């Protein structure tokens, strides 16, 4: 091989290797990004809707049939909100909001990827 060709071959190999490294890195980045997007398929609003549709929560919410959806017994209003959120899911809090305090009915874990709802339990 002539010296001209050797001098051209080394930079060409470096460029090819660099292109492969950049291409592989881009592939791994987009693959990880799409798998993270799939893990967060359920939104916080959807998590609240899933919990609101549970039979026990529907029955609890029926207790608030007074003016402005208040309880005829206590005067409190029903509340349902996302208490906390992580990439894995949401904790949805169902409660009664009264003027001087809140009373928790239940908290539910909602899996962000599957939408599975699990009632949290408190160990005695």
C-alpha positions as CSV (number, residue, x, y, z in Angstrom):
1,X,0.0,0.0,0.0
2,X,1.2,3.5,-0.7
3,X,1.7,6.0,2.1
4,X,-1.1,8.2,0.7
5,X,-3.6,5.3,1.0
6,X,-2.4,4.5,4.6
7,X,-2.9,8.1,5.7
8,X,-6.5,8.1,4.2
9,X,-7.5,4.7,5.6
10,X,-6.9,5.5,9.3
11,X,-9.2,8.6,9.4
12,X,-11.8,6.7,7.4
13,X,-11.8,3.9,10.0
14,X,-12.1,6.4,12.8
15,X,-15.1,8.1,11.2
16,X,-16.8,4.7,10.6
17,X,-16.3,3.7,14.3
18,X,-17.5,7.1,15.5
19,X,-20.6,6.8,13.4
20,X,-21.3,3.3,14.8
21,X,-20.9,4.5,18.4
22,X,-23.2,7.5,17.8
23,X,-25.8,5.4,16.0
24,X,-25.8,2.8,18.8
25,X,-26.1,5.4,21.5
26,X,-29.0,7.1,19.7
27,X,-30.8,3.7,19.4
28,X,-30.3,2.9,23.2
29,X,-31.5,6.4,24.1
30,X,-34.7,6.2,22.0
31,X,-35.4,2.6,23.2
32,X,-35.1,3.7,26.9
33,X,-37.3,6.8,26.2
34,X,-40.1,4.8,24.6
35,X,-40.1,2.1,27.3
36,X,-40.4,4.9,29.9
37,X,-43.3,6.4,28.0
38,X,-45.0,3.1,28.0
39,X,-44.5,2.8,31.8
40,X,-46.4,6.1,32.3
41,X,-49.4,5.2,30.1
42,X,-51.9,6.1,32.8
43,X,-52.4,9.9,33.6
44,X,-53.3,11.3,37.0
45,X,-56.8,12.1,35.7
46,X,-57.2,8.5,34.5
47,X,-56.0,7.2,37.9
48,X,-58.7,9.3,39.6
49,X,-61.3,8.0,37.2
50,X,-60.3,4.4,37.8
51,X,-60.6,4.9,41.6
52,X,-63.9,6.8,41.3
53,X,-65.4,3.9,39.4
54,X,-64.8,1.4,42.1
55,X,-68.0,0.1,43.7
56,X,-67.0,1.0,47.2
57,X,-66.0,4.5,46.2
58,X,-69.2,5.0,44.3
59,X,-71.2,3.9,47.4
60,X,-69.1,6.3,49.6
61,X,-69.7,9.2,47.2
62,X,-73.5,8.6,47.3
63,X,-73.4,9.7,51.0
64,X,-72.7,13.2,49.8
65,X,-76.1,14.0,48.4
66,X,-76.7,17.3,50.2
67,X,-76.4,20.8,48.8
68,X,-73.1,21.3,46.9
69,X,-72.4,17.5,47.3
70,X,-72.1,17.7,51.0
71,X,-72.9,15.1,53.6
72,X,-76.3,15.6,55.2
73,X,-74.9,14.1,58.4
74,X,-71.5,16.0,58.8
75,X,-71.7,18.8,56.3
76,X,-68.4,17.7,54.8
77,X,-67.6,17.5,51.1
78,X,-66.2,14.4,49.3
79,X,-62.8,14.8,47.9
80,X,-60.7,12.6,45.6
81,X,-57.2,13.6,44.5
82,X,-53.7,12.3,43.6
83,X,-51.9,12.2,46.9
84,X,-48.5,11.4,45.3
85,X,-47.1,10.3,42.0
86,X,-44.0,8.4,40.9
87,X,-42.9,6.9,37.6
88,X,-44.5,3.6,38.7
89,X,-47.9,5.0,39.6
90,X,-50.1,7.1,41.7
91,X,-51.6,7.1,45.2
92,X,-55.2,8.4,45.0
93,X,-56.8,9.7,48.2
94,X,-60.5,9.5,48.8
95,X,-61.6,11.7,51.8
96,X,-64.2,13.9,53.4
97,X,-63.2,17.6,53.6
98,X,-64.7,19.3,56.7
99,X,-64.1,22.8,57.9
100,X,-61.7,21.8,60.6
101,X,-60.2,18.6,59.3
102,X,-60.2,15.9,56.7
103,X,-61.3,12.3,57.2
104,X,-59.7,9.6,55.0
105,X,-62.0,7.0,53.5
106,X,-59.2,5.2,51.7
107,X,-56.0,5.5,49.7
108,X,-55.5,3.4,46.5
109,X,-52.3,2.6,44.5
110,X,-52.8,2.8,40.8
111,X,-50.1,1.2,38.6
112,X,-49.1,3.6,35.9
113,X,-48.4,1.0,33.2
114,X,-51.4,-1.4,33.8
115,X,-54.0,0.7,35.5
116,X,-54.4,-1.9,38.3
117,X,-55.9,-0.4,41.4
118,X,-55.0,-1.8,44.8
119,X,-56.4,-0.5,48.1
120,X,-53.7,0.4,50.6
121,X,-54.0,-1.3,54.0
122,X,-52.8,-0.1,57.3
123,X,-51.0,-2.6,59.5
124,X,-52.3,-2.6,63.1
